[in-house]
Amino acid sequence: MPHSSQAALREPTVVVASDYFDSYAVVGLLAVIGVLFVAVAFGAGRLLRPVVPTTEKLLTYECGVDPVGEGWAHTQVRYYVYAFLYVIFAVDSIFLFPWATVFAAPGYGAATLVEMFIFLGFLAVGLLYAYKKGVLTWT
């Protein structure tokens, strides 16, 4: 009698493990099919495209203007700083919407209000620091 109950207990474990590895096999098969699809597309493009190299085709093309001078150009750092500040405040606005929904839920009002003011305080200190350093003045 104990022998049959032990066999009954082992069998579902094997079935569960088999299903577990079958799901990984499906993911692996889809990954292989995806890689093959991309490889076939690139291979077909390489075989079917015309190859006629000319000096005009080898030139760097940008906005219809022929390149003049070196490829290195000086860029002001302030453009990157403005972009970085924009990203910071865009992320801030993304956090404000979920906060507003949680703030409306019962029992979360005071805690979420304090947390949001701390978060906005950090952003305000960063903005004040950027203003004091003169980063926000456009010259």
N, CA, C and O of each residue as an XYZ file, in Angstrom:
556
protein
N       0.809     -1.196      0.000
C       0.000      0.000      0.000
C       0.862      1.275      0.000
O       0.565      2.192     -0.766
N       1.915      1.369      0.826
C       2.719      2.582      0.791
C       3.400      2.769     -0.557
O       3.659      3.896     -0.982
N       3.686      1.667     -1.219
C       4.358      1.771     -2.512
C       3.489      2.492     -3.545
O       3.994      3.327     -4.296
N       2.204      2.184     -3.592
C       1.321      2.799     -4.583
C       1.099      4.290     -4.279
O       0.978      5.090     -5.207
N       1.044      4.671     -3.005
C       0.848      6.084     -2.676
C       2.095      6.905     -3.018
O       1.985      8.067     -3.409
N       3.280      6.303     -2.870
C       4.504      7.014     -3.244
C       4.569      7.228     -4.756
O       5.008      8.281     -5.217
N       4.140      6.250     -5.513
C       4.139      6.383     -6.970
C       3.138      7.444     -7.404
O       3.389      8.198     -8.344
N       1.996      7.500     -6.711
C       0.986      8.499     -7.060
C       1.490      9.910     -6.743
O       1.148     10.863     -7.444
N       2.289     10.043     -5.709
C       2.819     11.364     -5.360
C       3.901     11.819     -6.340
O       4.028     13.012     -6.616
N       4.676     10.874     -6.864
C       5.762     11.249     -7.773
C       5.269     11.637     -9.164
O       5.862     12.501     -9.809
N       4.233     11.032     -9.616
C       3.795     11.249    -10.985
C       3.412     12.699    -11.291
O       3.865     13.208    -12.317
N       2.617     13.400    -10.488
C       2.301     14.791    -10.827
C       3.530     15.701    -10.861
O       3.547     16.686    -11.599
N       4.548     15.386    -10.076
C       5.757     16.190    -10.074
C       6.435     16.113    -11.435
O       6.914     17.129    -11.939
N       6.486     14.944    -12.032
C       7.101     14.770    -13.341
C       6.289     15.508    -14.395
O       6.873     16.124    -15.287
N       4.983     15.468    -14.324
C       4.134     16.130    -15.293
C       4.306     17.644    -15.192
O       4.364     18.327    -16.214
N       4.389     18.176    -13.970
C       4.560     19.612    -13.774
C       5.917     20.049    -14.316
O       6.006     21.080    -14.981
N       6.976     19.285    -14.044
C       8.303     19.629    -14.544
C       8.336     19.562    -16.067
O       8.993     20.379    -16.713
N       7.638     18.602    -16.635
C       7.588     18.484    -18.089
C       6.895     19.707    -18.703
O       7.371     20.259    -19.695
N       5.783     20.124    -18.117
C       5.096     21.323    -18.611
C       5.970     22.552    -18.462
O       5.958     23.443    -19.311
N       6.728     22.595    -17.381
C       7.610     23.737    -17.123
C       8.663     23.863    -18.217
O       8.898     24.958    -18.728
N       9.292     22.760    -18.575
C      10.320     22.799    -19.605
C       9.723     22.942    -21.007
O      10.381     23.464    -21.907
N       8.489     22.485    -21.199
C       7.820     22.682    -22.485
C       7.598     24.173    -22.759
O       7.723     24.624    -23.898
N       7.274     24.924    -21.725
C       7.065     26.357    -21.937
C       8.376     27.033    -22.318
O       8.377     27.953    -23.135
N       9.485     26.596    -21.745
C      10.780     27.139    -22.155
C      11.127     26.719    -23.580
O      11.761     27.478    -24.313
N      10.724     25.536    -23.970
C      10.976     25.084    -25.335
C      10.221     25.954    -26.338
O      10.743     26.253    -27.412
N       9.014     26.358    -26.002
C       8.236     27.225    -26.892
C       8.925     28.589    -27.015
O       9.029     29.129    -28.116
N       9.394     29.146    -25.898
C      10.094     30.433    -25.937
C      11.381     30.312    -26.750
O      11.695     31.194    -27.548
N      12.126     29.227    -26.552
C      13.354     29.013    -27.320
C      13.077     28.863    -28.804
O      13.817     29.397    -29.631
N      12.015     28.140    -29.152
C      11.651     27.964    -30.556
C      11.276     29.300    -31.193
O      11.666     29.577    -32.327
N      10.524     30.126    -30.472
C      10.172     31.445    -31.002
C      11.406     32.323    -31.168
O      11.488     33.093    -32.125
N      12.364     32.220    -30.257
C      13.602     32.998    -30.383
C      14.392     32.555    -31.608
O      14.916     33.393    -32.342
N      14.482     31.255    -31.834
C      15.199     30.740    -33.002
C      14.501     31.176    -34.291
O      15.166     31.578    -35.246
N      13.173     31.101    -34.327
C      12.432     31.530    -35.515
C      12.651     33.015    -35.758
O      12.809     33.431    -36.906
N      12.663     33.824    -34.702
C      12.909     35.258    -34.854
C      14.289     35.554    -35.410
O      14.435     36.396    -36.295
N      15.308     34.865    -34.895
C      16.669     35.066    -35.390
C      16.781     34.622    -36.844
O      17.421     35.294    -37.653
N      16.167     33.501    -37.175
C      16.191     33.033    -38.564
C      15.469     34.004    -39.491
O      15.927     34.244    -40.608
N      14.352     34.564    -39.048
C      13.616     35.527    -39.859
C      14.475     36.744    -40.178
O      14.508     37.202    -41.321
N      15.172     37.271    -39.169
C      16.037     38.431    -39.387
C      17.211     38.058    -40.292
O      17.574     38.832    -41.178
N      17.811     36.878    -40.079
C      18.944     36.452    -40.898
C      18.533     36.273    -42.358
O      19.273     36.670    -43.259
N      17.375     35.686    -42.600
C      16.893     35.498    -43.973
C      16.603     36.854    -44.614
O      16.909     37.049    -45.791
N      16.022     37.791    -43.872
C      15.720     39.111    -44.426
C      17.004     39.842    -44.805
O      17.085     40.431    -45.883
N      18.002     39.810    -43.936
C      19.274     40.468    -44.258
C      19.983     39.775    -45.419
O      20.559     40.437    -46.283
N      19.940     38.451    -45.438
C      20.572     37.710    -46.529
C      19.905     37.987    -47.865
O      20.581     38.144    -48.881
N      18.567     38.047    -47.864
C      17.850     38.346    -49.105
C      18.157     39.767    -49.573
O      18.307     40.009    -50.771
N      18.248     40.694    -48.645
C      18.595     42.066    -49.013
C      19.981     42.158    -49.604
O      20.210     42.900    -50.559
N      20.906     41.406    -49.039
C      22.285     41.429    -49.540
C      22.378     40.804    -50.936
O      23.142     41.275    -51.778
N      21.606     39.750    -51.179
C      21.648     39.084    -52.482
C      20.906     39.860    -53.563
O      21.312     39.817    -54.724
N      19.843     40.558    -53.222
C      18.997     41.195    -54.222
C      19.349     42.640    -54.532
O      18.923     43.163    -55.562
N      20.114     43.300    -53.671
C      20.390     44.718    -53.915
C      21.461     44.894    -54.988
O      22.357     44.060    -55.116
N      21.370     45.971    -55.751
C      22.423     46.244    -56.726
C      23.632     46.864    -56.033
O      23.484     47.693    -55.135
N      24.820     46.460    -56.449
C      26.053     46.982    -55.863
C      26.798     47.734    -56.957
O      27.468     47.134    -57.798
N      26.670     49.067    -56.931
C      27.351     49.925    -57.893
C      27.980     51.075    -57.097
O      27.381     52.146    -56.987
N      29.174     50.866    -56.542
C      29.769     51.928    -55.729
C      30.310     53.058    -56.603
O      31.009     52.814    -57.587
N      29.984     54.280    -56.239
C      30.520     55.468    -56.902
C      31.011     56.419    -55.821
O      30.710     56.242    -54.641
N      31.766     57.424    -56.232
C      32.288     58.369    -55.246
C      31.166     59.181    -54.606
O      31.260     59.551    -53.436
N      30.102     59.462    -55.367
C      28.983     60.206    -54.790
C      28.270     59.387    -53.728
O      27.815     59.938    -52.725
N      28.166     58.084    -53.932
C      27.499     57.233    -52.952
C      28.323     57.065    -51.684
O      27.769     56.811    -50.614
N      29.623     57.203    -51.793
C      30.479     57.036    -50.630
C      30.633     58.314    -49.809
O      31.229     58.284    -48.732
N      30.103     59.437    -50.300
C      30.157     60.694    -49.563
C      29.172     60.680    -48.392
O      28.120     60.045    -48.462
N      29.520     61.371    -47.339
C      28.592     61.534    -46.231
C      27.496     62.480    -46.665
O      27.774     63.547    -47.214
N      26.257     62.102    -46.426
C      25.117     62.899    -46.879
C      24.342     63.381    -45.664
O      23.957     62.588    -44.805
N      24.117     64.687    -45.600
C      23.325     65.221    -44.505
C      22.554     66.433    -44.996
O      23.154     67.450    -45.344
N      21.266     66.338    -45.027
C      20.365     67.447    -45.360
C      20.631     68.032    -46.741
O      20.355     69.213    -46.953
N      21.144     67.276    -47.668
C      21.347     67.769    -49.015
C      22.539     68.674    -49.186
O      22.718     69.246    -50.261
N      23.362     68.827    -48.166
C      24.520     69.711    -48.229
C      25.773     68.841    -48.259
O      25.919     67.913    -47.464
N      26.667     69.155    -49.183
C      27.918     68.407    -49.234
C      28.754     68.716    -47.996
O      28.794     69.861    -47.547
N      29.417     67.713    -47.444
C      30.210     67.951    -46.241
C      31.438     68.815    -46.536
O      32.119     68.635    -47.546
N      31.698     69.751    -45.632
C      32.845     70.641    -45.758
C      33.561     70.652    -44.419
O      32.923     70.793    -43.376
N      34.860     70.507    -44.437
C      35.634     70.565    -43.202
C      35.706     69.220    -42.501
O      35.481     68.169    -43.100
N      36.027     69.283    -41.211
C      36.179     68.060    -40.424
C      34.832     67.558    -39.917
O      33.827     68.267    -39.955
N      34.841     66.343    -39.452
C      33.625     65.757    -38.911
C      33.365     66.132    -37.466
O      32.272     65.879    -36.960
N      34.328     66.724    -36.790
C      34.155     67.096    -35.386
C      33.588     68.500    -35.304
O      34.069     69.411    -35.978
N      32.577     68.674    -34.488
C      31.975     69.993    -34.302
C      31.827     70.259    -32.809
O      31.549     69.344    -32.033
N      32.010     71.490    -32.418
C      31.855     71.865    -31.020
C      30.383     72.146    -30.742
O      29.706     72.831    -31.508
N      29.914     71.606    -29.644
C      28.526     71.796    -29.243
C      28.505     72.360    -27.837
O      29.278     71.938    -26.977
N      27.629     73.304    -27.610
C      27.509     73.883    -26.280
C      26.936     72.859    -25.309
O      26.032     72.098    -25.654
N      27.465     72.849    -24.105
C      26.999     71.911    -23.087
C      25.590     72.274    -22.635
O      24.839     71.405    -22.191
N      25.229     73.535    -22.742
C      23.922     73.961    -22.234
C      22.774     73.257    -22.951
O      21.703     73.103    -22.366
N      22.960     72.830    -24.187
C      21.901     72.093    -24.875
C      21.622     70.770    -24.172
O      20.469     70.369    -24.016
N      22.678     70.102    -23.754
C      22.514     68.847    -23.038
C      21.915     69.078    -21.662
O      21.118     68.269    -21.188
N      22.289     70.172    -21.019
C      21.747     70.472    -19.695
C      20.249     70.753    -19.801
O      19.470     70.283    -18.971
N      19.846     71.512    -20.810
C      18.412     71.757    -21.002
C      17.669     70.450    -21.270
O      16.580     70.233    -20.739
N      18.243     69.601    -22.073
C      17.602     68.310    -22.352
C      17.510     67.476    -21.086
O      16.496     66.822    -20.843
N      18.560     67.496    -20.282
C      18.558     66.733    -19.031
C      17.510     67.280    -18.068
O      16.789     66.510    -17.432
N      17.422     68.595    -17.959
C      16.404     69.189    -17.085
C      15.002     68.871    -17.592
O      14.092     68.643    -16.794
N      14.820     68.855    -18.903
C      13.522     68.492    -19.446
C      13.164     67.051    -19.067
O      12.031     66.776    -18.673
N      14.115     66.146    -19.186
C      13.854     64.748    -18.843
C      13.492     64.633    -17.370
O      12.576     63.893    -17.012
N      14.206     65.359    -16.511
C      13.908     65.300    -15.079
C      12.476     65.740    -14.811
O      11.754     65.073    -14.070
N      12.060     66.845    -15.397
C      10.713     67.344    -15.120
C       9.640     66.551    -15.862
O       8.490     66.527    -15.426
N       9.985     65.910    -16.956
C       9.033     65.016    -17.614
C       8.790     63.790    -16.748
O       7.656     63.326    -16.628
N       9.850     63.263    -16.143
C       9.696     62.131    -15.231
C       8.889     62.559    -14.011
O       8.077     61.790    -13.498
N       9.110     63.771    -13.551
C       8.341     64.290    -12.432
C       6.861     64.308    -12.762
O       6.041     63.896    -11.941
N       6.505     64.777    -13.946
C       5.085     64.820    -14.305
C       4.510     63.419    -14.471
O       3.324     63.203    -14.222
N       5.330     62.477    -14.884
C       4.853     61.090    -14.988
C       4.534     60.531    -13.610
O       3.589     59.755    -13.465
N       5.310     60.914    -12.592
C       5.047     60.431    -11.237
C       3.858     61.145    -10.593
O       3.269     60.617     -9.650
N       3.497     62.317    -11.074
C       2.388     63.046    -10.465
C       1.037     62.391    -10.741
O       0.159     62.433     -9.880
N       0.845     61.797    -11.894
C      -0.447     61.210    -12.227
C      -0.774     59.984    -11.368
O      -1.875     59.921    -10.822
N       0.130     59.008    -11.224
C      -0.202     57.892    -10.325
C      -0.351     58.356     -8.878
O      -1.163     57.814     -8.128
N       0.430     59.358     -8.492
C       0.321     59.872     -7.133
C      -1.068     60.445     -6.894
O      -1.644     60.258     -5.823
N      -1.601     61.136     -7.882
C      -2.919     61.729     -7.727
C      -3.993     60.661     -7.561
O      -4.959     60.872     -6.828
N      -3.844     59.528     -8.221
C      -4.839     58.467     -8.067
C      -4.727     57.802     -6.703
O      -5.742     57.450     -6.103
N      -3.507     57.627     -6.206
C      -3.330     57.030     -4.884
C      -3.761     58.021     -3.803
O      -4.305     57.623     -2.772
N      -3.521     59.292     -4.036
C      -3.886     60.313     -3.062
C      -5.391     60.337     -2.842
O      -5.850     60.645     -1.742
N      -6.161     60.016     -3.871
C      -7.615     60.012     -3.747
C      -8.137     58.789     -3.002
O      -9.277     58.795     -2.539
N      -7.319     57.733     -2.876
C      -7.761     56.519     -2.191
C      -7.849     56.784     -0.686
O      -7.042     57.541     -0.146
N      -8.807     56.177     -0.013
C      -8.936     56.414      1.430
C      -7.759     55.820      2.212
O      -7.320     54.702      1.944
N      -7.272     56.572      3.160
C      -6.203     56.103      4.026
C      -4.805     56.447      3.553
O      -3.846     56.201      4.285
N      -4.647     56.996      2.378
C      -3.319     57.308      1.847
C      -3.047     58.801      1.741
O      -1.960     59.190      1.315
N      -3.984     59.633      2.109
C      -3.880     61.065      1.885
C      -2.659     61.721      2.487
O      -1.867     62.316      1.755
N      -2.475     61.636      3.801
C      -1.397     62.365      4.477
C      -0.027     61.810      4.103
O       0.907     62.577      3.867
N       0.100     60.496      4.048
C       1.411     59.896      3.753
C       1.860     60.232      2.337
O       3.016     60.598      2.124
N       0.970     60.112      1.383
C       1.369     60.404      0.003
C       1.597     61.891     -0.216
O       2.416     62.276     -1.050
N       0.882     62.728      0.524
C       1.100     64.162      0.414
C       2.494     64.542      0.899
O       3.176     65.347      0.266
N       2.918     63.966      2.017
C       4.260     64.233      2.552
C       5.326     63.703      1.592
O       6.313     64.386      1.320
N       5.128     62.496      1.085
C       6.106     61.915      0.156
C       6.234     62.748     -1.115
O       7.340     62.931     -1.625
N       5.119     63.253     -1.629
C       5.189     64.039     -2.858
C       5.865     65.378     -2.600
O       6.604     65.862     -3.457
N       5.633     65.981     -1.454
C       6.318     67.248     -1.161
C       7.823     67.027     -0.972
O       8.617     67.899     -1.322
N       8.217     65.896     -0.436
C       9.653     65.578     -0.340
C      10.236     65.417     -1.740
O      11.311     65.943     -2.029
N       9.535     64.698     -2.606
C       9.978     64.497     -3.984
C      10.076     65.825     -4.731
O      11.073     66.090     -5.403
N       9.043     66.657     -4.612
C       9.068     67.959     -5.266
C      10.128     68.869     -4.662
O      10.691     69.715     -5.356
N      10.403     68.699     -3.368
C      11.463     69.476     -2.722
C      12.825     69.151     -3.313
O      13.626     70.052     -3.561
N      13.093     67.866     -3.541
C      14.361     67.485     -4.177
C      14.485     68.100     -5.569
O      15.545     68.598     -5.946
N      13.400     68.059     -6.319
C      13.427     68.664     -7.648
C      13.611     70.175     -7.571
O      14.325     70.753     -8.391
N      12.985     70.812     -6.610
C      13.125     72.260     -6.465
C      14.555     72.630     -6.081
O      15.087     73.626     -6.570
N      15.180     71.843     -5.218
C      16.575     72.104     -4.842
C      17.481     71.950     -6.066
O      18.397     72.750     -6.256
N      17.240     70.947     -6.884
C      18.027     70.766     -8.108
C      17.841     71.913     -9.085
O      18.801     72.373     -9.702
N      16.609     72.373     -9.225
C      16.340     73.507    -10.108
C      16.982     74.780     -9.563
O      17.525     75.569    -10.336
N      16.930     74.996     -8.260
C      17.568     76.156     -7.643
C      19.083     76.107     -7.831
O      19.714     77.130     -8.095
N      19.660     74.916     -7.694
C      21.100     74.750     -7.906
C      21.477     75.101     -9.354
O      22.465     75.794     -9.598
N      20.670     74.610    -10.310
C      20.937     74.914    -11.721
C      20.794     76.414    -11.984
O      21.560     76.981    -12.763
N      19.823     77.055    -11.343
C      19.636     78.494    -11.518
C      20.809     79.271    -10.932
O      21.291     80.221    -11.548
N      21.276     78.873     -9.740
C      22.402     79.563     -9.096
C      23.695     79.393     -9.890
O      24.532     80.296     -9.891
N      23.877     78.277    -10.554
C      25.078     78.046    -11.369
C      25.010     78.784    -12.712
O      25.997     78.822    -13.447
N      23.853     79.369    -13.034
C      23.716     80.109    -14.277
C      23.423     79.230    -15.476
O      23.582     79.665    -16.616
N      23.000     78.009    -15.236
C      22.753     77.099    -16.331
C      21.506     77.505    -17.116
O      21.429     77.261    -18.320
N      20.548     78.111    -16.458
C      19.277     78.424    -17.089
C      19.290     79.763    -17.826
O      18.278     80.138    -18.419
N      20.390     80.483    -17.805
C      20.456     81.745    -18.533
C      20.954     81.458    -19.944
O      21.986     80.815    -20.138
N      20.209     81.943    -20.910
C      20.542     81.712    -22.313
C      21.323     82.917    -22.828
O      20.813     84.038    -22.846
N      22.585     82.671    -23.255
C      23.406     83.776    -23.761
C      23.767     83.557    -25.203
O      24.455     84.385    -25.800
